[in-house]
Amino acid sequence: YLHLAERRGARILTERRVNSIAPDGDGGYRVGFEHPWKKGEGVGSIEAGRVVLAAGVLGTLELLLRCRDELGTLPNVSPRLGDRVRTNSEAVTAVLESDVDADLTRGPAISTDFHPDPRTHITQNRYVGGGKMLRWQVGPLVDGSRPLRRSIETALSILRHPLRTVRPVFAKDFEKRLTAITVMQEVDSELSFRLKRSRLMPWKTVLQSESVKGREAPSYLPVANEAARAFAESSGGEPLNLVVESLGGRSVTAHILGGAVISDDASGGVIDAGHEVHGHPGLFVADASAIPVNLGVNPSLTITALAERFTSRWPEKPYS
């Protein structure tokens, strides 16, 4: 898309992190930016009659929350900003191939999927350049629907078998040998995001999630562990949980959705059917923040479809 946009005359401004959006007084907006990691460098701004946010859920929500609550530049953004955040109600497991010379990275990132039951969708994932972060997150595969008990059993397993636990962490060519299994469900669950003071750096505010009582995302899906065991048995690998789930009792997601959802008015969500922010004409959101539900599948095609619908109609054609 960036290549096609450049061919149509778009300028791609790299190494710039947007830190503010404010009305410019002429019906448009002034977008402030800075270098993303070199403090004090690359500071500047541009003006535009229309602005489209597509920074992913975490980027879009943080920027809008800062503009509304800290900078005060977008005061009319809906009070529902940060609500109805979804996680696809998923669990992530993994299998590490026992053959140290194996290379599973050849081919598309997602090459296999199936539905073990009507509400569950499972995909098998390869990683090239993005799986290294999982090295420090894997641990023994442990069952248990009660988070505290599962946490204790995971800790005991680590203490009983310390070498077996650390072997995957220091495995040769970890990324080449890794298969991640994402297990997604349509089951309804919900989070909310707010800007709060960091526990580690209390002088800063950071985006933090909160579970919605009675609608918590699961940290254990039995079918996820079953899939990991079956895959490991057939491939000769070692099945693994993510310790954030098994030891920490927290849900992990690869597919964060919502937080600036489509609604009829500002009382129900942040944007209208045309992706325009309620209360701020000319400001749009066109990423996964708009999705109001757990899809139960990888959301990439849904995000693409929404974005293409938006761009095909914008700005001349009205939305219905």
N, C-alpha and C positions, 0 to 999 in steps of 0.2 A: 504493500500500500504506500509506503514512503517513497519507493521508487516511482510509482505511478503519479504520486502527488508532485514530486519534483519535475516530472515531465510536463505537468500541467502548470508549472510556474511556482510551486510552493518552495519556500526556503526552510531548510531544516537547521535549527539553531541547536547545536550540540553543547553538552557540558553546561547546561543551565537548569537550575531547579527553581520552579515557580514558588515564591513565598507569599505572594499577596495578589488579590484581585480587588479592584475598587472602581466604582463608577467614575468616568472621566469628565462628567458634567455636560457632555454633548450627546448623551444617549448610548455611549459605548462604555468600554472598560479600559483601565490601565492595568497591565499585568506586570508585576515586579518579579525579578529573578536575581539569582546569584549563582556562583559556582557551587556545585553540589558538595564538594569536599575541601576546597581551598577557601578558608574563611577570609572574607573581605575582598575577594577577587570576583571578577565577572559581574559586578553589581550593575543593574540597569533595569529598564522597563520598556515596554512597547504598548501601543494603543491599538484597539481594534473595535469595530462596530459590533462584532459578535465574537464570543469566546466559547469554545467547546472543551470541556474537561474530559479527558480519557486517561487518567493516571492510575487506573486500577482502583479497586475498592479502598485499599488503605491510603493510597495517595490522594484520591479525590475526597474522601471523608475528612482526612486530616486538614487538607487545604480549606475546605468549606467551613469546618468547625473553627479553625483559627481565624478565618475572615469574619465569621459571625460573632464568635464569643470573645476573642482576644483583640483583634484589630478593629472590630466594629464596622468594617467596610461593606459587609453584606448582611445588614440587620434583618432583612425580610425573609431570609432562608427559613424554611419550615422548622418548627420545634421538633418535628419527627426525624430530623437529620440524625443519623447514627442508629436509628431503630430498624427493626426487621432485618437484621444481618443474619445471613444463613451460612451453613457450613456443608451443605449437601449431606448432612447426617452421616458422615463417613468415618471409616477407620482405615488406617494405612498399615499394612504389614510388608514384610520383605523376605526374600530368599537369597542367600549367598551361595553361589555355585562352589562346590568343593574343589573342582579342577582349577588349580592356580593359573593355568594357561588359557582358561576360557575367555572368550571375548563376546559378550552378548550385546554389544553396542551397535552392531551392524543392523541397519534396517530402520523403519519408522519408530518413533518414540512409543506409540501405542499400536500394537499389532494384534492383540487378542482381547476379546471381550465376550462376556456371556451373562445371562440372567439366571442365577441359581433359584430364585423365587420371584413372584410377580413384583415385589417392591425393591429388589436389590439388583444393582448393576456392578459388575466387577471388570476392571481392566488390568492388563499386565503392561508394565511400563519399563522401557529402557531409558538409561540416562547417558548423555554425553555432555560433560561439562557442568552438570547440575546435581549429580548424585553424591558428590564428595561430602556435602553437608550432612548426609544421613549416616556417615561413618560414626559420628559421635552421638548418634541418637538411638542406635539399635541395641537390643538386649534380648534375653531369653523369651521364648514364646510361652505365655502363661494365660490360662483361662480364668474366668471369674467375673460374674456380673456385679459383685459388690466391690466398689473401688478400693476401700480400705483393706479388705482381705486380699484382693489381688495384689495390691501394693506390697503387703507384707510377704506374700508368697514369692513375688518377684525379687524382693530384697534377699529372702532366704536362698533362692535359687542362685543369685549372684554370689552370695557368701559361700555356698556349698561348691560352686563350680567357677571360681574366679578366672581360671585360665580359659575355660570354654567361653566365658563372657567377654573377655578382652580380645580373644582371637579374631573375631570379625572387625573389631575397631582398628586393629593393626594389620589387617589382611592385605596381602600384595594385590595390586590392581583391583582394589575394592569396587570401584565404579564399573569396571568392565565385567565383573562377576555378579553384579547386583541386579536383581529383579524386584521392583517395587509393585505392590498389588494395592490398588485403590478400590475400596469397597464402598459404594455410594447407595443411599436409600432416599426414597421420596418422603420418608417419615418427617413430620413437621418438628422443627426445633428452631431456636432463635437466640441470638445474642444482641447486645447493644454495644455501641462504641461511644466513648466520651474522652475528652481531653482531661487528664488528671496529672497531678504532680507525680513525677517519677519517684519510686521508692529508693532507687540507687542514686539519683541526682535530683534532689528535691527542688533545686532552683529551676528545673526545666519541667514543662508539661509534655506529656507523651500520649499517644493514642492507646487507650486501654479498653479491653473487652469485659463485659459483664454478662453472665448467664441470666436469662429471663426465667424467673421461678416457675416451675412446672413445665418448662419447655426447654430443658437443658439438652445440649447435644450429647450423645452417648460417647463414653470413652472406651467401650467394649462392645464389639459385635461378634457373636459366636461364629457367624458365617465367615468373617474375615480370617479368624484363626484356622477354621476348617480349610479354607482355600489355600492358605499358606502351607499347611501340612500336606495337602494333596499335591501342590506344586513341588514342594521339596521332595516328597516321596518319588515323584515321577522323574525329577531332574537330578536327584542325588545331592541336592543342596541342603542348607541349614535354614529352617524357618525362624523368623525373628519378629518380635514386636518392636515398636518404638517405645522407649522407656518413659517418654512424656505421658503416654497412654497407660502403660502397664504399671509403672512405678509412681507416676505423678497423678494418675487418675484424671487427666485432662484430655479433652478431645483434640485431635489433630486434623487439620483439613488442608488439602491442596487447592480447594475451590471456594474461596471466600466470595460471597455474593451479597447484594443488597446494601442497605444503609442510606440510599438516596433513591427510594423506589418510586415508580410511576403511580400516580393517584389522580383523582379528579380535582382535588384542591389541597392546600397546604396543611389541612387538618389530618390528612391521611398519608401524605408522603411529600417528597421533595420536588419532583418534576412532573410535568403533564405528559400526555400521550405523544407529544412532539419532542420530548426530552428537554423542554425548556423549564428552567428553575422557576417555581411559583414565586412571584414577588420581585423577580429580577429579569425583566425581558432582555433577550439577547444573550443570556448565559445558559449554556446547555451542558448536560451530562450524557456521555455516550460510551459507557463501559458497563461492567458487571454490577456496578452500584445500583443500576436501575431494576435489576431482577428481584422480585419480591418473594420468591418461593424456593424451596429446595427442589432442584431439577431431578436429582437421582441419577444423573449421567454427567459425563464431562461437559462443562458448560461452554466450551470454545465455540461450537457452531451456533449456539443460542446468542452468545455475545456478538458474534460476527453478523448474524441475521438482523439483530436489533440495530447494529451500527450501519449496516447497508440500507436497511429500511429508512433510518434517519437521514443518511446522506443522500439517498435517492430523492427525497422529498424536500430537503432543505436547500435554500430558504424559501423558494417560490411557492411550493404546493402546500395547501393546508392539510392538517392531520385530521383523521376521523377516528 
